[in-house]
Amino acid sequence: MELDRQSELNALRPDLLRFARLQLRDAGAAEDAVQETLLAALTGGHRFESRSSYKTWLISILRNKIIDIIRAQSREISATSLAEDEAADELLNESLFDRRGHWQESARPGRWADPEASFEQQQFWRVFEACLDHLPEKTARVFMMREFLGFEAGEICKETGISASNCWVVLHRARTGLRACLEDSWFAGAKT
Amino acid sequence: MLTCKQATELMSQEQDRPLSLAERAGLRLHVWICAGCSNYRRQMDVLRAACRRFGSGGTP
């Protein structure tokens, strides 16, 4: 059975908007990306049997729009704005590691029970989005270019003007912050 | 011997580039004796899986 596209689009719009906002951190640009996605979707001639396959298709269009916007902005991540993120990083490191570079007792990563089961819960993804939103802005941008948009580390250097070693530092910061947030906000409560 | 902080740096980087033989050996030894870092390493794979799913619109 063919989906009622118009009503599906309306239902999925908030998801698309949140996805774009997370990555662009700019409500206007996010709105534009989603608008263009919806236009492209209405003129596309595919048929979809389910909402989930429709959503996957829409997100793939939106991803390309976001990549276009990031490229057009070609917004270099300046050394000064990275330095701001680094100040936050120092604080995080102090709360995670002792002076010898070993885990603080309270910060040592625990075991996460059944992540696959968490992936099936809408509430988990709300926490995931909130944790991404908590990352420092430039850090989050680099991380999402890598993980959502599929850029290789080398391409990120080119787009953002940061060095490869700096790119690894930023990605490490993002992953460490994100895992700590997910553990505190989700998995610690779900521990068995 | 790697510190936990250095080990986490390598565990992040192995998501982005192939590690050298020496780096892999050092990491393997560290993770073998450190439960916290062993959990961290598994969680890097969970993060990647979550991002794949989120980034492709496969969330419920």
gemmi code that builds the backbone of each chain (N, CA, C; Angstrom):
import gemmi

chains = {
    "A": [
        ("MET", (0.836, -1.204, 0.000), (0.000, 0.000, 0.000), (0.870, 1.252, 0.000)),
        ("GLU", (0.537, 2.201, -0.794), (1.306, 3.455, -0.846), (0.984, 4.302, 0.387)),
        ("LEU", (2.054, 4.876, 0.954), (1.873, 5.747, 2.120), (1.199, 7.056, 1.716)),
        ("ASP", (0.496, 7.636, 2.674), (0.032, 9.002, 2.474), (1.214, 9.924, 2.758)),
        ("ARG", (1.875, 10.348, 1.699), (3.139, 11.047, 1.880), (3.036, 12.349, 2.629)),
        ("GLN", (2.000, 13.106, 2.320), (1.888, 14.414, 2.947), (1.804, 14.284, 4.465)),
        ("SER", (0.988, 13.345, 4.925), (0.835, 13.230, 6.373), (2.101, 12.609, 6.985)),
        ("GLU", (2.753, 11.725, 6.238), (4.004, 11.156, 6.752), (5.076, 12.238, 6.873)),
        ("LEU", (5.125, 13.101, 5.868), (6.108, 14.185, 5.910), (5.899, 15.057, 7.131)),
        ("ASN", (4.624, 15.361, 7.403), (4.337, 16.178, 8.568), (4.762, 15.484, 9.847)),
        ("ALA", (4.538, 14.179, 9.880), (4.885, 13.427, 11.089), (6.403, 13.338, 11.275)),
        ("LEU", (7.130, 13.253, 10.168), (8.578, 13.055, 10.270), (9.367, 14.369, 10.343)),
        ("ARG", (8.699, 15.466, 10.017), (9.386, 16.745, 9.972), (10.171, 17.091, 11.242)),
        ("PRO", (9.567, 16.913, 12.436), (10.327, 17.242, 13.656), (11.615, 16.417, 13.784)),
        ("ASP", (11.557, 15.150, 13.402), (12.763, 14.304, 13.455), (13.847, 14.871, 12.551)),
        ("LEU", (13.439, 15.263, 11.352), (14.405, 15.800, 10.384), (15.015, 17.098, 10.897)),
        ("LEU", (14.154, 17.912, 11.474), (14.612, 19.207, 11.962), (15.612, 19.036, 13.113)),
        ("ARG", (15.310, 18.115, 14.013), (16.248, 17.880, 15.129), (17.579, 17.382, 14.599)),
        ("PHE", (17.520, 16.483, 13.616), (18.736, 15.917, 13.023), (19.596, 17.030, 12.414)),
        ("ALA", (18.961, 17.944, 11.688), (19.697, 19.030, 11.037), (20.220, 20.041, 12.057)),
        ("ARG", (19.416, 20.315, 13.070), (19.827, 21.304, 14.079), (21.043, 20.838, 14.850)),
        ("LEU", (21.031, 19.554, 15.195), (22.163, 18.997, 15.943), (23.462, 19.264, 15.205)),
        ("GLN", (23.417, 19.084, 13.882), (24.663, 19.148, 13.131), (25.034, 20.545, 12.692)),
        ("LEU", (24.016, 21.371, 12.442), (24.325, 22.714, 11.958), (24.358, 23.737, 13.082)),
        ("ARG", (23.689, 23.424, 14.196), (23.609, 24.334, 15.344), (23.200, 25.740, 14.906)),
        ("ASP", (22.288, 25.778, 13.969), (21.839, 27.055, 13.425), (20.418, 26.800, 12.945)),
        ("ALA", (19.449, 27.375, 13.677), (18.048, 27.057, 13.416), (17.648, 27.407, 11.983)),
        ("GLY", (18.144, 28.559, 11.479), (17.784, 28.982, 10.132), (18.315, 28.030, 9.073)),
        ("ALA", (19.583, 27.672, 9.192), (20.203, 26.765, 8.230), (19.537, 25.389, 8.281)),
        ("ALA", (19.178, 24.963, 9.494), (18.518, 23.663, 9.652), (17.155, 23.676, 8.961)),
        ("GLU", (16.445, 24.774, 9.157), (15.126, 24.938, 8.538), (15.249, 24.866, 7.009)),
        ("ASP", (16.253, 25.566, 6.466), (16.486, 25.552, 5.011), (16.761, 24.138, 4.511)),
        ("ALA", (17.629, 23.433, 5.237), (18.007, 22.075, 4.807), (16.780, 21.168, 4.765)),
        ("VAL", (15.938, 21.291, 5.796), (14.750, 20.441, 5.858), (13.758, 20.832, 4.759)),
        ("GLN", (13.606, 22.132, 4.555), (12.700, 22.618, 3.515), (13.089, 22.050, 2.142)),
        ("GLU", (14.384, 22.127, 1.847), (14.864, 21.617, 0.556), (14.683, 20.106, 0.459)),
        ("THR", (14.861, 19.441, 1.585), (14.666, 17.990, 1.610), (13.212, 17.642, 1.299)),
        ("LEU", (12.303, 18.382, 1.914), (10.879, 18.100, 1.701), (10.474, 18.367, 0.254)),
        ("LEU", (11.026, 19.425, -0.312), (10.751, 19.720, -1.717), (11.234, 18.585, -2.615)),
        ("ALA", (12.469, 18.162, -2.357), (13.021, 17.065, -3.153), (12.190, 15.801, -2.968)),
        ("ALA", (11.703, 15.605, -1.740), (10.944, 14.385, -1.439), (9.602, 14.384, -2.165)),
        ("LEU", (8.981, 15.551, -2.253), (7.655, 15.618, -2.881), (7.736, 15.391, -4.379)),
        ("THR", (8.880, 15.756, -4.977), (8.998, 15.583, -6.414), (9.607, 14.233, -6.791)),
        ("GLY", (10.176, 13.529, -5.786), (10.774, 12.217, -6.066), (9.695, 11.198, -6.403)),
        ("GLY", (10.022, 10.247, -7.251), (8.985, 9.332, -7.714), (8.988, 7.945, -7.080)),
        ("HIS", (9.727, 7.789, -5.945), (9.793, 6.450, -5.352), (8.486, 6.079, -4.656)),
        ("ARG", (8.326, 4.791, -4.445), (7.198, 4.304, -3.639), (7.742, 3.742, -2.336)),
        ("PHE", (7.006, 3.961, -1.249), (7.461, 3.438, 0.032), (6.357, 2.683, 0.715)),
        ("GLU", (6.736, 1.545, 1.300), (5.750, 0.687, 1.952), (5.598, 1.037, 3.426)),
        ("SER", (6.666, 1.557, 4.021), (6.590, 1.796, 5.459), (7.179, 3.149, 5.805)),
        ("ARG", (6.793, 3.627, 6.978), (7.320, 4.896, 7.440), (8.830, 4.806, 7.630)),
        ("SER", (9.330, 3.666, 8.146), (10.754, 3.604, 8.442), (11.592, 3.662, 7.169)),
        ("SER", (11.132, 3.031, 6.094), (11.933, 3.105, 4.867), (11.841, 4.507, 4.259)),
        ("TYR", (10.701, 5.146, 4.468), (10.536, 6.515, 3.988), (11.475, 7.448, 4.749)),
        ("LYS", (11.549, 7.236, 6.074), (12.403, 8.073, 6.910), (13.879, 7.903, 6.514)),
        ("THR", (14.287, 6.657, 6.285), (15.670, 6.393, 5.875), (16.008, 7.157, 4.599)),
        ("TRP", (15.042, 7.147, 3.682), (15.254, 7.831, 2.402), (15.360, 9.342, 2.603)),
        ("LEU", (14.439, 9.887, 3.421), (14.463, 11.326, 3.691), (15.771, 11.752, 4.364)),
        ("ILE", (16.202, 10.948, 5.336), (17.444, 11.290, 6.051), (18.620, 11.280, 5.088)),
        ("SER", (18.607, 10.365, 4.125), (19.738, 10.324, 3.192), (19.753, 11.582, 2.314)),
        ("ILE", (18.577, 12.087, 1.960), (18.545, 13.354, 1.218), (19.036, 14.490, 2.116)),
        ("LEU", (18.524, 14.488, 3.345), (18.881, 15.562, 4.278), (20.385, 15.574, 4.543)),
        ("ARG", (20.959, 14.371, 4.677), (22.413, 14.294, 4.914), (23.176, 15.020, 3.816)),
        ("ASN", (22.762, 14.786, 2.581), (23.445, 15.456, 1.469), (23.260, 16.967, 1.504)),
        ("LYS", (22.060, 17.404, 1.892), (21.825, 18.851, 2.018), (22.744, 19.438, 3.091)),
        ("ILE", (22.877, 18.718, 4.201), (23.730, 19.219, 5.294), (25.189, 19.301, 4.830)),
        ("ILE", (25.628, 18.283, 4.098), (27.004, 18.301, 3.571), (27.191, 19.513, 2.664)),
        ("ASP", (26.194, 19.763, 1.787), (26.280, 20.939, 0.906), (26.421, 22.224, 1.718)),
        ("ILE", (25.612, 22.332, 2.761), (25.648, 23.556, 3.566), (27.002, 23.717, 4.260)),
        ("ILE", (27.498, 22.615, 4.831), (28.803, 22.682, 5.510), (29.892, 23.090, 4.518)),
        ("ARG", (29.823, 22.500, 3.312), (30.843, 22.831, 2.303), (30.738, 24.292, 1.877)),
        ("ALA", (29.487, 24.753, 1.674), (29.291, 26.129, 1.214), (29.766, 27.122, 2.276)),
        ("GLN", (29.474, 26.798, 3.527), (29.951, 27.677, 4.596), (31.474, 27.654, 4.603)),
        ("SER", (32.021, 26.474, 4.249), (33.457, 26.221, 4.298), (34.033, 26.950, 5.495)),
        ("ARG", (33.278, 26.803, 6.584), (33.600, 27.549, 7.782), (34.836, 26.952, 8.427)),
        ("GLU", (35.906, 27.661, 8.339), (37.122, 27.165, 8.965), (36.935, 27.196, 10.482)),
        ("ILE", (37.389, 26.132, 11.102), (37.354, 26.115, 12.561), (38.658, 26.745, 13.020)),
        ("SER", (38.557, 27.951, 13.579), (39.776, 28.683, 13.901), (40.439, 28.119, 15.150)),
        ("ALA", (41.727, 28.379, 15.264), (42.474, 27.885, 16.412), (41.906, 28.442, 17.716)),
        ("THR", (41.420, 29.694, 17.669), (40.911, 30.279, 18.915), (39.641, 29.588, 19.378)),
        ("SER", (38.755, 29.247, 18.420), (37.521, 28.618, 18.875), (37.794, 27.197, 19.361)),
        ("LEU", (38.817, 26.540, 18.774), (39.184, 25.226, 19.290), (39.766, 25.352, 20.696)),
        ("ALA", (40.490, 26.456, 20.928), (41.090, 26.656, 22.247), (40.004, 26.770, 23.315)),
        ("GLU", (38.867, 27.373, 22.942), (37.749, 27.442, 23.891), (37.270, 26.046, 24.261)),
        ("ASP", (37.158, 25.199, 23.229), (36.746, 23.825, 23.488), (37.786, 23.118, 24.358)),
        ("GLU", (39.055, 23.478, 24.135), (40.113, 22.801, 24.881), (40.063, 23.114, 26.373)),
        ("ALA", (39.629, 24.319, 26.693), (39.507, 24.666, 28.103), (38.483, 23.744, 28.762)),
        ("ALA", (37.395, 23.486, 28.038), (36.376, 22.569, 28.551), (36.959, 21.161, 28.662)),
        ("ASP", (37.845, 20.833, 27.723), (38.468, 19.521, 27.683), (39.340, 19.290, 28.913)),
        ("GLU", (40.106, 20.316, 29.307), (40.971, 20.204, 30.480), (40.142, 19.845, 31.712)),
        ("LEU", (39.011, 20.535, 31.839), (38.134, 20.273, 32.984), (37.639, 18.839, 32.966)),
        ("LEU", (37.247, 18.387, 31.759), (36.737, 17.030, 31.633), (37.831, 16.036, 32.018)),
        ("ASN", (39.035, 16.253, 31.490), (40.140, 15.339, 31.779), (40.436, 15.233, 33.259)),
        ("GLU", (40.382, 16.383, 33.948), (40.665, 16.361, 35.378), (39.625, 15.558, 36.128)),
        ("SER", (38.383, 15.603, 35.633), (37.362, 14.844, 36.340), (37.435, 13.353, 35.988)),
        ("LEU", (38.095, 13.021, 34.872), (38.165, 11.624, 34.444), (39.413, 10.902, 34.946)),
        ("PHE", (40.562, 11.579, 34.862), (41.834, 10.896, 35.141), (42.559, 11.541, 36.319)),
        ("ASP", (43.301, 10.714, 37.077), (44.122, 11.274, 38.150), (45.442, 11.777, 37.570)),
        ("ARG", (46.345, 12.231, 38.454), (47.553, 12.860, 37.935), (48.468, 11.883, 37.213)),
        ("ARG", (48.309, 10.600, 37.537), (49.140, 9.601, 36.855), (48.487, 9.140, 35.545)),
        ("GLY", (47.342, 9.718, 35.206), (46.709, 9.366, 33.937), (45.837, 8.123, 34.008)),
        ("HIS", (45.470, 7.716, 35.231), (44.571, 6.566, 35.366), (43.164, 7.033, 35.747)),
        ("TRP", (42.179, 6.176, 35.477), (40.781, 6.550, 35.727), (40.565, 6.951, 37.169)),
        ("GLN", (39.851, 8.034, 37.369), (39.324, 8.326, 38.701), (38.283, 7.252, 38.999)),
        ("GLU", (38.204, 6.880, 40.267), (37.270, 5.812, 40.663), (35.854, 6.090, 40.118)),
        ("SER", (35.393, 7.319, 40.275), (34.007, 7.643, 39.913), (33.787, 7.670, 38.396)),
        ("ALA", (34.888, 7.764, 37.637), (34.743, 7.949, 36.184), (35.075, 6.682, 35.399)),
        ("ARG", (35.520, 5.626, 36.096), (35.939, 4.421, 35.369), (34.760, 3.836, 34.594)),
        ("PRO", (34.941, 3.606, 33.290), (33.817, 3.087, 32.486), (33.299, 1.749, 33.023)),
        ("GLY", (31.975, 1.674, 33.142), (31.354, 0.434, 33.588), (30.919, -0.394, 32.399)),
        ("ARG", (30.304, -1.519, 32.702), (29.827, -2.382, 31.628), (28.442, -1.922, 31.191)),
        ("TRP", (28.208, -1.814, 29.890), (26.897, -1.403, 29.393), (26.077, -2.641, 29.061)),
        ("ALA", (24.911, -2.749, 29.726), (24.057, -3.905, 29.480), (23.319, -3.732, 28.151)),
        ("ASP", (23.431, -4.720, 27.310), (22.622, -4.852, 26.098), (22.312, -3.563, 25.321)),
        ("PRO", (23.332, -2.954, 24.703), (23.096, -1.715, 23.948), (22.043, -1.885, 22.851)),
        ("GLU", (22.001, -3.059, 22.222), (21.041, -3.276, 21.130), (19.610, -3.070, 21.609)),
        ("ALA", (19.325, -3.512, 22.831), (17.974, -3.333, 23.378), (17.690, -1.846, 23.584)),
        ("SER", (18.734, -1.100, 23.998), (18.555, 0.351, 24.172), (18.238, 1.026, 22.847)),
        ("PHE", (18.879, 0.546, 21.781), (18.672, 1.152, 20.464), (17.217, 1.081, 20.014)),
        ("GLU", (16.455, 0.147, 20.596), (15.047, -0.007, 20.203), (14.128, 0.955, 20.951)),
        ("GLN", (14.695, 1.682, 21.909), (13.846, 2.546, 22.732), (13.990, 4.004, 22.324)),
        ("GLN", (12.840, 4.646, 22.065), (12.871, 6.056, 21.691), (13.559, 6.906, 22.743)),
        ("GLN", (13.345, 6.563, 24.003), (13.909, 7.358, 25.089), (15.445, 7.377, 25.022)),
        ("PHE", (16.026, 6.255, 24.619), (17.486, 6.209, 24.493), (17.973, 7.267, 23.500)),
        ("TRP", (17.268, 7.393, 22.385), (17.710, 8.331, 21.346), (17.526, 9.777, 21.778)),
        ("ARG", (16.566, 10.037, 22.656), (16.433, 11.395, 23.210), (17.667, 11.719, 24.046)),
        ("VAL", (18.092, 10.741, 24.854), (19.285, 10.934, 25.687), (20.518, 11.108, 24.796)),
        ("PHE", (20.593, 10.294, 23.760), (21.716, 10.359, 22.818), (21.819, 11.762, 22.199)),
        ("GLU", (20.690, 12.297, 21.756), (20.677, 13.640, 21.164), (21.079, 14.685, 22.191)),
        ("ALA", (20.560, 14.534, 23.414), (20.891, 15.513, 24.454), (22.390, 15.474, 24.744)),
        ("CYS", (22.976, 14.272, 24.759), (24.416, 14.150, 25.024), (25.229, 14.778, 23.894)),
        ("LEU", (24.804, 14.593, 22.661), (25.492, 15.236, 21.533), (25.423, 16.748, 21.667)),
        ("ASP", (24.257, 17.211, 22.101), (24.030, 18.648, 22.215), (24.894, 19.263, 23.321)),
        ("HIS", (25.299, 18.435, 24.286), (26.136, 18.916, 25.384), (27.600, 19.060, 24.999)),
        ("LEU", (28.009, 18.439, 23.907), (29.416, 18.546, 23.511), (29.713, 19.989, 23.102)),
        ("PRO", (30.958, 20.436, 23.335), (31.313, 21.765, 22.832), (31.072, 21.824, 21.325)),
        ("GLU", (30.694, 23.003, 20.822), (30.171, 23.122, 19.459), (31.103, 22.608, 18.370)),
        ("LYS", (32.344, 23.062, 18.353), (33.273, 22.658, 17.288), (33.585, 21.174, 17.378)),
        ("THR", (33.695, 20.716, 18.613), (33.952, 19.296, 18.853), (32.825, 18.460, 18.262)),
        ("ALA", (31.599, 18.899, 18.537), (30.441, 18.171, 18.042), (30.406, 18.182, 16.515)),
        ("ARG", (30.758, 19.320, 15.934), (30.703, 19.438, 14.470), (31.656, 18.436, 13.810)),
        ("VAL", (32.881, 18.394, 14.328), (33.872, 17.469, 13.760), (33.412, 16.019, 13.939)),
        ("PHE", (32.909, 15.713, 15.126), (32.462, 14.347, 15.410), (31.321, 13.924, 14.477)),
        ("MET", (30.360, 14.825, 14.280), (29.212, 14.454, 13.444), (29.584, 14.395, 11.968)),
        ("MET", (30.554, 15.224, 11.547), (31.040, 15.094, 10.167), (31.634, 13.708, 9.963)),
        ("ARG", (32.353, 13.252, 10.983), (32.989, 11.932, 10.892), (31.946, 10.809, 10.926)),
        ("GLU", (31.045, 10.874, 11.915), (30.206, 9.706, 12.202), (28.853, 9.700, 11.484)),
        ("PHE", (28.291, 10.864, 11.219), (26.972, 10.881, 10.568), (27.097, 11.128, 9.078)),
        ("LEU", (28.049, 11.973, 8.706), (28.140, 12.360, 7.310), (29.190, 11.552, 6.572)),
        ("GLY", (29.954, 10.746, 7.315), (30.867, 9.807, 6.677), (32.142, 10.409, 6.116)),
        ("PHE", (32.542, 11.579, 6.610), (33.823, 12.138, 6.178), (34.965, 11.314, 6.764)),
        ("GLU", (36.042, 11.125, 5.979), (37.267, 10.559, 6.537), (37.974, 11.675, 7.304)),
        ("ALA", (38.843, 11.256, 8.254), (39.541, 12.264, 9.065), (40.281, 13.265, 8.170)),
        ("GLY", (40.898, 12.758, 7.086), (41.642, 13.634, 6.186), (40.758, 14.687, 5.527)),
        ("GLU", (39.536, 14.305, 5.161), (38.609, 15.267, 4.540), (38.181, 16.320, 5.553)),
        ("ILE", (38.028, 15.900, 6.802), (37.626, 16.866, 7.836), (38.702, 17.936, 7.973)),
        ("CYS", (39.979, 17.509, 7.937), (41.087, 18.477, 8.001), (40.925, 19.497, 6.899)),
        ("LYS", (40.651, 19.000, 5.696), (40.572, 19.893, 4.545), (39.422, 20.884, 4.694)),
        ("GLU", (38.254, 20.366, 5.112), (37.066, 21.221, 5.214), (37.185, 22.239, 6.337)),
        ("THR", (37.832, 21.860, 7.417), (37.814, 22.717, 8.608), (39.137, 23.426, 8.841)),
        ("GLY", (40.178, 23.016, 8.113), (41.468, 23.680, 8.266), (42.230, 23.305, 9.528)),
        ("ILE", (41.835, 22.191, 10.184), (42.625, 21.775, 11.347), (43.555, 20.631, 10.943)),
        ("SER", (44.629, 20.423, 11.698), (45.608, 19.397, 11.344), (45.069, 18.013, 11.688)),
        ("ALA", (45.679, 16.982, 11.093), (45.213, 15.617, 11.343), (45.332, 15.267, 12.824)),
        ("SER", (46.448, 15.644, 13.438), (46.608, 15.258, 14.848), (45.585, 15.997, 15.708)),
        ("ASN", (45.301, 17.231, 15.349), (44.271, 17.969, 16.064), (42.899, 17.323, 15.880)),
        ("CYS", (42.675, 16.825, 14.687), (41.411, 16.156, 14.383), (41.225, 14.934, 15.294)),
        ("TRP", (42.287, 14.165, 15.478), (42.194, 12.994, 16.365), (41.930, 13.402, 17.794)),
        ("VAL", (42.577, 14.502, 18.205), (42.373, 14.995, 19.568), (40.903, 15.374, 19.760)),
        ("VAL", (40.354, 16.058, 18.752), (38.964, 16.509, 18.854), (38.002, 15.314, 18.866)),
        ("LEU", (38.274, 14.329, 18.006), (37.401, 13.148, 17.956), (37.468, 12.371, 19.279)),
        ("HIS", (38.663, 12.286, 19.838), (38.828, 11.602, 21.133), (38.025, 12.314, 22.219)),
        ("ARG", (38.106, 13.642, 22.200), (37.370, 14.447, 23.174), (35.869, 14.191, 23.034)),
        ("ALA", (35.412, 14.161, 21.784), (33.980, 13.953, 21.540), (33.536, 12.576, 22.039)),
        ("ARG", (34.305, 11.552, 21.703), (33.898, 10.187, 22.083), (33.930, 10.002, 23.584)),
        ("THR", (34.960, 10.573, 24.217), (35.089, 10.426, 25.663), (33.937, 11.152, 26.364)),
        ("GLY", (33.604, 12.338, 25.867), (32.504, 13.089, 26.466), (31.170, 12.403, 26.251)),
        ("LEU", (30.991, 11.896, 25.049), (29.712, 11.261, 24.705), (29.514, 9.962, 25.496)),
        ("ARG", (30.571, 9.168, 25.620), (30.410, 7.904, 26.340), (30.152, 8.153, 27.824)),
        ("ALA", (30.822, 9.192, 28.372), (30.607, 9.505, 29.782), (29.159, 9.957, 30.000)),
        ("CYS", (28.664, 10.781, 29.087), (27.292, 11.285, 29.205), (26.284, 10.146, 29.076)),
        ("LEU", (26.518, 9.254, 28.107), (25.581, 8.135, 27.930), (25.598, 7.210, 29.147)),
        ("GLU", (26.784, 7.012, 29.698), (26.855, 6.137, 30.868), (26.107, 6.759, 32.051)),
        ("ASP", (26.382, 8.056, 32.296), (25.739, 8.729, 33.431), (24.233, 8.835, 33.240)),
        ("SER", (23.816, 9.158, 31.996), (22.411, 9.505, 31.795), (21.544, 8.325, 31.380)),
        ("TRP", (22.188, 7.248, 30.951), (21.376, 6.127, 30.482), (21.828, 4.787, 31.058)),
        ("PHE", (23.040, 4.392, 30.730), (23.430, 3.015, 31.050), (23.609, 2.769, 32.543)),
        ("ALA", (23.991, 3.805, 33.300), (24.153, 3.599, 34.741), (22.825, 3.176, 35.369)),
        ("GLY", (21.731, 3.760, 34.849), (20.421, 3.412, 35.379), (19.940, 2.047, 34.913)),
        ("ALA", (20.476, 1.612, 33.766), (20.021, 0.346, 33.177), (20.939, -0.810, 33.563)),
        ("LYS", (21.905, -0.532, 34.434), (22.875, -1.577, 34.820), (22.195, -2.756, 35.466)),
        ("THR", (22.704, -3.932, 35.148), (22.097, -5.116, 35.760), (23.024, -5.693, 36.812)),
    ],
    "B": [
        ("MET", (54.608, 1.289, 29.819), (53.195, 0.957, 30.034), (52.325, 2.196, 29.791)),
        ("LEU", (51.263, 2.027, 28.997), (50.360, 3.141, 28.702), (49.572, 3.548, 29.948)),
        ("THR", (49.273, 4.821, 30.048), (48.297, 5.239, 31.054), (46.905, 5.045, 30.449)),
        ("CYS", (45.878, 5.110, 31.304), (44.503, 4.960, 30.799), (44.184, 6.085, 29.811)),
        ("LYS", (44.688, 7.283, 30.108), (44.410, 8.416, 29.232), (44.997, 8.159, 27.841)),
        ("GLN", (46.252, 7.684, 27.811), (46.872, 7.381, 26.510), (46.140, 6.237, 25.816)),
        ("ALA", (45.722, 5.248, 26.598), (45.006, 4.115, 26.003), (43.702, 4.584, 25.352)),
        ("THR", (42.992, 5.508, 26.020), (41.723, 5.967, 25.425), (41.987, 6.741, 24.130)),
        ("GLU", (43.122, 7.450, 24.080), (43.451, 8.170, 22.848), (43.642, 7.185, 21.695)),
        ("LEU", (44.355, 6.100, 21.974), (44.562, 5.091, 20.922), (43.251, 4.398, 20.546)),
        ("MET", (42.403, 4.155, 21.554), (41.138, 3.460, 21.261), (40.209, 4.327, 20.419)),
        ("SER", (40.319, 5.636, 20.589), (39.568, 6.531, 19.709), (40.192, 6.525, 18.317)),
        ("GLN", (41.507, 6.637, 18.275), (42.176, 6.726, 16.964), (42.019, 5.461, 16.131)),
        ("GLU", (41.855, 4.312, 16.816), (41.703, 3.095, 16.004), (40.367, 3.086, 15.252)),
        ("GLN", (39.472, 4.023, 15.613), (38.244, 4.185, 14.828), (38.501, 4.998, 13.556)),
        ("ASP", (39.651, 5.661, 13.497), (39.910, 6.592, 12.393), (41.114, 6.247, 11.535)),
        ("ARG", (42.029, 5.458, 12.069), (43.232, 5.122, 11.304), (43.748, 3.781, 11.801)),
        ("PRO", (44.495, 3.058, 10.948), (45.102, 1.807, 11.424), (46.218, 2.129, 12.424)),
        ("LEU", (46.234, 1.433, 13.553), (47.303, 1.652, 14.528), (48.557, 0.903, 14.094)),
        ("SER", (49.712, 1.383, 14.553), (50.969, 0.681, 14.270), (51.020, -0.603, 15.109)),
        ("LEU", (51.930, -1.472, 14.754), (52.100, -2.732, 15.483), (52.397, -2.456, 16.952)),
        ("ALA", (53.309, -1.516, 17.189), (53.708, -1.193, 18.571), (52.513, -0.633, 19.354)),
        ("GLU", (51.727, 0.216, 18.688), (50.558, 0.785, 19.367), (49.547, -0.299, 19.714)),
        ("ARG", (49.359, -1.223, 18.775), (48.396, -2.299, 19.039), (48.849, -3.197, 20.178)),
        ("ALA", (50.158, -3.487, 20.196), (50.701, -4.349, 21.255), (50.534, -3.673, 22.616)),
        ("GLY", (50.879, -2.387, 22.679), (50.759, -1.662, 23.941), (49.321, -1.610, 24.416)),
        ("LEU", (48.428, -1.394, 23.477), (47.011, -1.289, 23.807), (46.453, -2.638, 24.277)),
        ("ARG", (46.859, -3.696, 23.588), (46.347, -5.016, 23.950), (46.721, -5.365, 25.392)),
        ("LEU", (47.989, -5.080, 25.719), (48.465, -5.362, 27.070), (47.677, -4.537, 28.098)),
        ("HIS", (47.496, -3.261, 27.796), (46.807, -2.393, 28.745), (45.358, -2.840, 28.977)),
        ("VAL", (44.686, -3.123, 27.878), (43.269, -3.473, 27.977), (43.077, -4.803, 28.704)),
        ("TRP", (44.084, -5.664, 28.572), (44.023, -6.984, 29.193), (43.981, -6.882, 30.717)),
        ("ILE", (44.695, -5.879, 31.253), (44.755, -5.764, 32.714), (43.864, -4.645, 33.257)),
        ("CYS", (43.194, -3.887, 32.381), (42.429, -2.723, 32.860), (40.960, -2.856, 32.469)),
        ("ALA", (40.118, -3.128, 33.462), (38.693, -3.358, 33.182), (38.029, -2.094, 32.637)),
        ("GLY", (38.405, -0.931, 33.186), (37.788, 0.328, 32.736), (38.047, 0.558, 31.259)),
        ("CYS", (39.302, 0.365, 30.843), (39.637, 0.603, 29.436), (39.062, -0.478, 28.531)),
        ("SER", (38.955, -1.691, 29.079), (38.351, -2.757, 28.284), (36.880, -2.424, 27.994)),
        ("ASN", (36.185, -1.843, 28.997), (34.811, -1.380, 28.761), (34.780, -0.220, 27.774)),
        ("TYR", (35.730, 0.691, 27.934), (35.794, 1.852, 27.036), (35.913, 1.391, 25.588)),
        ("ARG", (36.746, 0.383, 25.374), (36.965, -0.073, 24.001), (35.695, -0.640, 23.384)),
        ("ARG", (34.970, -1.456, 24.166), (33.698, -1.990, 23.655), (32.727, -0.854, 23.368)),
        ("GLN", (32.779, 0.175, 24.221), (31.837, 1.287, 24.057), (32.130, 2.118, 22.805)),
        ("MET", (33.389, 2.128, 22.367), (33.698, 2.822, 21.111), (32.927, 2.164, 19.957)),
        ("ASP", (32.832, 0.839, 20.001), (32.082, 0.140, 18.949), (30.578, 0.405, 19.077)),
        ("VAL", (30.106, 0.509, 20.324), (28.688, 0.820, 20.533), (28.377, 2.222, 19.987)),
        ("LEU", (29.288, 3.171, 20.268), (29.087, 4.534, 19.759), (29.027, 4.537, 18.235)),
        ("ARG", (29.950, 3.790, 17.629), (29.951, 3.766, 16.168), (28.647, 3.175, 15.647)),
        ("ALA", (28.192, 2.101, 16.272), (26.943, 1.461, 15.835), (25.759, 2.415, 16.027)),
        ("ALA", (25.751, 3.119, 17.166), (24.656, 4.058, 17.429), (24.659, 5.177, 16.388)),
        ("CYS", (25.854, 5.669, 16.067), (25.949, 6.771, 15.099), (25.519, 6.317, 13.711)),
        ("ARG", (25.899, 5.093, 13.345), (25.468, 4.560, 12.039), (23.951, 4.583, 11.946)),
        ("ARG", (23.360, 4.083, 13.028), (21.917, 3.940, 13.056), (21.236, 5.313, 13.039)),
        ("PHE", (21.716, 6.191, 13.882), (21.142, 7.541, 13.963), (21.341, 8.285, 12.653)),
        ("GLY", (22.545, 8.160, 12.088), (22.896, 8.908, 10.887), (22.183, 8.407, 9.642)),
        ("SER", (21.615, 7.204, 9.715), (20.925, 6.691, 8.534), (19.413, 6.700, 8.742)),
        ("GLY", (18.967, 7.288, 9.848), (17.525, 7.403, 10.064), (16.876, 6.122, 10.542)),
        ("GLY", (17.674, 5.194, 11.084), (17.128, 3.896, 11.490), (16.674, 3.833, 12.939)),
        ("THR", (16.404, 5.011, 13.535), (15.988, 4.982, 14.941), (14.472, 4.870, 15.036)),
        ("PRO", (13.979, 4.274, 16.125), (12.526, 4.097, 16.251), (11.801, 5.439, 16.441)),
    ],
}
model = gemmi.Model(1)
for chain_id, residues in chains.items():
    chain = gemmi.Chain(chain_id)
    for i, (resn, *xyz) in enumerate(residues, 1):
        res = gemmi.Residue()
        res.name, res.seqid = resn, gemmi.SeqId(i, " ")
        for name, pos in zip(("N", "CA", "C"), xyz):
            atom = gemmi.Atom()
            atom.name, atom.element = name, gemmi.Element(name[0])
            atom.pos, atom.b_iso = gemmi.Position(*pos), 0.0
            res.add_atom(atom)
        chain.add_residue(res)
    model.add_chain(chain)
structure = gemmi.Structure()
structure.add_model(model)
structure.setup_entities()
